[in-house]
Amino acid sequence: MPWKAKELEEGSKVVVELSGIVDSTNVEEFFAFISSLLKSGVKYMVMDMEHTSYISSGGLSVIVDAHKKVQAEGGKLVIAGASSLIAELLDVAQISRVIEVYGDLDQALQAL
């Protein structure tokens, strides 16, 4: 899997590290992974995209959906470490207008 989670603060906070490609070949598994984190009580999430080379619109939809769900629970989701290509994609899709994007993981963690 091109993602893994690092739990912080007894499971209410998590860093999801995405690496490689998230596209139609694995977006359903990505959705199931994020859903399981949300069901386990995660309210604060950082999507660490430092090692993400590509994410499809389906992958972005999973992130936006997760953002809405944590926000409804009083939590927060932010994005960290997006490459210039991914950052441009977030801008074009106007996701960066809805979800805060930070240059690195430390900044993102402070924003939670």
C-alpha positions in Angstrom: 0.0 0.0 0.0 1.3 3.5 -0.8 0.0 4.8 2.5 0.4 4.3 6.2 -0.8 6.0 9.4 1.2 7.2 12.4 -0.9 7.5 15.4 -0.4 10.5 17.7 -2.2 11.3 21.0 -3.9 8.0 21.8 -5.5 7.7 18.4 -7.4 11.0 18.1 -4.6 12.4 15.9 -2.9 10.7 13.0 -0.5 11.4 10.2 -1.3 9.6 7.0 1.8 9.2 4.9 1.0 8.9 1.2 3.8 7.8 -1.2 3.8 7.0 -4.9 0.6 7.1 -6.8 -3.1 7.1 -5.7 -5.3 6.5 -8.7 -8.1 4.3 -10.0 -6.1 1.1 -9.3 -6.0 1.7 -5.6 -8.5 4.5 -4.7 -11.0 2.0 -3.2 -8.4 0.7 -0.8 -7.4 4.2 0.1 -11.1 5.1 0.8 -11.4 1.9 3.0 -8.2 2.8 4.9 -9.3 6.4 5.6 -12.8 5.2 6.5 -11.3 2.8 9.1 -9.3 5.6 10.6 -12.4 7.8 11.0 -14.4 4.9 12.4 -11.7 4.3 15.0 -12.2 7.9 16.4 -9.6 9.9 14.6 -10.6 13.6 14.6 -7.3 15.2 13.6 -5.5 14.1 10.4 -2.5 15.3 8.5 -2.2 14.0 4.9 1.6 14.0 4.5 2.1 14.1 0.7 5.9 14.7 0.7 6.4 11.4 -1.2 3.3 11.5 -3.4 4.0 11.6 -7.1 0.4 11.6 -8.3 -3.1 11.6 -6.9 -6.2 11.2 -9.0 -9.5 13.1 -8.7 -10.8 10.0 -6.9 -8.0 10.2 -4.3 -8.7 13.9 -3.9 -12.4 13.1 -3.3 -11.4 10.7 -0.5 -9.4 13.5 1.1 -12.2 16.1 0.8 -14.7 13.6 2.1 -12.5 12.9 5.1 -12.1 16.6 5.7 -15.9 17.1 5.8 -16.3 14.2 8.2 -13.6 15.3 10.7 -14.9 18.8 10.6 -18.4 17.6 11.4 -16.9 15.9 14.5 -15.1 19.1 15.5 -11.8 18.0 14.2 -9.5 19.1 11.4 -7.7 17.7 8.4 -4.7 19.5 6.8 -2.2 18.6 4.0 1.5 18.8 4.4 4.6 18.6 2.1 2.9 18.6 -1.3 5.3 18.8 -4.2 4.9 21.6 -6.6 3.0 19.3 -9.0 0.6 18.1 -6.2 0.2 21.7 -4.9 -0.7 22.9 -8.4 -3.3 20.1 -8.6 -4.7 21.1 -5.3 -5.0 24.7 -6.5 -6.5 23.8 -9.9 -9.1 21.6 -8.1 -9.6 24.5 -5.6 -9.0 22.1 -2.7 -6.4 24.4 -1.2 -9.3 26.9 -0.7 -11.1 24.5 1.6 -8.2 22.5 3.2 -5.2 24.1 4.7 -1.9 23.2 2.9 1.4 23.5 4.7 5.0 23.3 3.4 6.1 20.6 5.8 4.9 18.2 8.4 6.0 20.3 11.4 3.9 23.3 10.3 0.9 21.0 9.6 1.1 19.4 13.1 1.2 22.8 14.7 -1.9 23.8 12.8 -3.9 21.0 14.3 
